[in-house]
Amino acid sequence: MTDPAQTLTPVPKEPVDENLWLEDIHGAEQLDWVREQNARTEELLETGDYPELEAEILEVMDSQDRIPMVTKRGDWYYNFWRDAQNPKGLWRRTRWESYVTDSPEWEVLLDVDALAANEGVEWVWAGASFLRPEDGKSWRRCVVRLSPDGGDASALREYDVEDRAFVSAEEGGFSLPAAKGGADWLDADTLIVSSTLGTDAVTMSSYPRIVRKLPRGIALEDAEVIFEVPADHLMASGGFDDTPGFERLIASDRISFFDVQHSVWRDGAWQQIPVPTDVDIDLHREWLLFRPQRDWEVEGTVHRGGSLLAADFEAFLGGSRDLTLLFAPDAHTSLQSWSWTRNHLLVNLLRDVSSEIRVLTPPTPPSADWTAEELDACPPLHLVESHAVDDEDPEAGDDYWLIATGFLTPTTLLRGSIGGSHEQVKQAPSFFDESRFLVEQHFATSEDGTQVPYFQVGPKDLELDGSHPTQLSGYGGFEISRTPAYSGVIGRAWLERGGVYVVANIRGGGEYGPAWHQAALKENRHRAYEDFAAVARDLIRREVTSPAHLGCTGGSNGGLLVGNMLVNYPGLFGAISCGVPLLDMRRYTKLSAGTSWIAEYGDPDVPEQWEFIKTFSPYHLLRDGVDYPDTFIWTATSDDRVGPVQARKMAARMLAMGIPNVWYHEALEGGHAGASNNRQAAALQARSQAFLWRSLRG
């Protein structure tokens, strides 16, 4: 079969940027251009059965039968919930006896819709952090985080869950305006705050540069600076470990996205935890865990990148290098996460992108060995994640949650206790007829011979004739894994209409650990794109689909991925949906939080690095005379992470070049997610799905 991909050569020199004017995000002329494009796109896509499609998607998102996931604090289980009646959401809580029923009785703590209406601000819930009570049970005070537009910047306000009210200024309540950063409780009257508020408080990456100790009643700018980092580092952060008996103040200098130096406050000064900056650590009671990103040699022993090791924290800080290897990766198995219960360590693994969970038990006495056993809870081609319910609960400290999902398995929440069994607590509803479909895993061969796994979801009776509209999704960056997951939206909007859905596990992601990620960094970025193209070719080779019926979709770094499919592999695809994307890699470090990603992509201001970056900068690789696939680019004005600028400029250049079938849409709020409530999210999904179906159905 002839490879439908076109071989393209890099642009020899950087063209003039005629779209710099669009970088004024909130300019009147620029927003007029956005509204014009939005109207054009909505006129095209929001026709025919679009209203029904959007309504079906919204029904999934607003379903009252969704699982209300909870966090335990004391005797209460807390949840944040959005639905049709509460589009901005309710922060609420209930007791265990009520939670396990089909209709829990919820105590509403904060109605975000009512708050937004009362204050005239479009608040978006961003979370809450509790002050540990002295008795360990009566969790009452917290700091609530609220974003004014869905972006990363959030206001911080003290809240009393018993009074169900913000603590007023007259009472000395903490209240900080919207900024990037966060806060942690040091004690009942003091916060540890990292914030972009104030003079010289922001790094070049747009994140906090300093950490302050903020007593109640003191203005932030007058609070003591306790930690700071150079402006060319990514960010500073601080926090307080309030575990009884192990209290400690911790600060972190995140030098780059993948390099961080942690310090602990000792004897009136910061003492660095002596590990390389590319070794991730976790402090828990007396234990210090290590997860090196690259091979790490300690006293003559080399520990592979992606391993998990443990040491006694005080002994390690004192100079001991007595490490215990808890997990070592192999060619098929990688470490994804871990969680401590009271007496055990739950380790979440992926084996060829299917879950495996191990229970590790520290030695008693310390001179003995750790023990390990597998938790029998993981069916093939599924994701099952485990984490502790509440490791400090005197009666249920070894209880754990299991969250199980698969492409055709609605999410299920289970609870168990280590050493005992686990039982189902709740299951999400079915939103389509899963019995009609089949999940398969295949492996494509990339250009350098690497075997790249991908999941295919399609009809059981799929006829391999190349005719099926196929949606290929990918990400391939920042060591983020794409795993099996149930989606009522994909089921309704794509599978039941006759489409095939595919998820590619390409390099750059974390499916096979840090080495899989590092294989596609900087000058090797092309490997992620070669992997994705290899999956596309394999689908065509197997006659699941053909270029005219194959579309791809991705957001953020995934938007850069599919942008590269557009410019470097246009012959493989009939349509491309590109969301909240990076696309202008010449100026990405000048836009929003772009500087923070230099460790991933490289620095375009360094000539030697621009030489390889320009080979994956879609904005600079557009050329006349190429038959590009249908293209839909979407973003949000309020996205303060990637920002809307790169999407605007790409669409504007394509339109000015006279490239047909290019559409653009920009939500005026919603942050990097592109939506701040279920209705906006449903519209976003409906537009993307409607666009792909319209272009690929033939």
Beta strands, then each sheet from edge to edge (+ up, - down):
strand 1: 71-73
strand 2: 76-81
strand 3: 90-94
strand 4: 107-111
strand 5: 124-130
strand 6: 141-147
strand 7: 154-160
strand 8: 165-166
strand 9: 175-179
strand 10: 181-187
strand 11: 190-195
strand 12: 210-215
strand 13: 224-228
strand 14: 235-241
strand 15: 248-256
strand 16: 259-266
strand 17: 269-272
strand 18: 279-284
strand 19: 287-292
strand 20: 296-298
strand 21: 301-303
strand 22: 308-312
strand 23: 324-327
strand 24: 333-340
strand 25: 345-351
strand 26: 354-361
strand 27: 371-375
strand 28: 383-388
strand 29: 399-406
strand 30: 409-417
strand 31: 422-427
strand 32: 437-445
strand 33: 451-459
strand 34: 470-473
strand 35: 500-504
strand 36: 550-555
strand 37: 575-579
strand 38: 630-636
strand 39: 662-667
sheet 1: 1+ 2- 3+ 4-
sheet 2: 5+ 6- 7+ 8-
sheet 3: 5+ 6- 7+ 9-
sheet 4: 10+ 11- 12+ 13-
sheet 5: 14+ 15- 16+ 17-
sheet 6: 18+ 19- 22+ 23-
sheet 7: 20+ 21-
sheet 8: 24+ 25- 26+ 27-
sheet 9: 28+ 29- 30+ 31-
sheet 10: 32+ 33- 35+ 34+ 36+ 37+ 38+ 39+
end
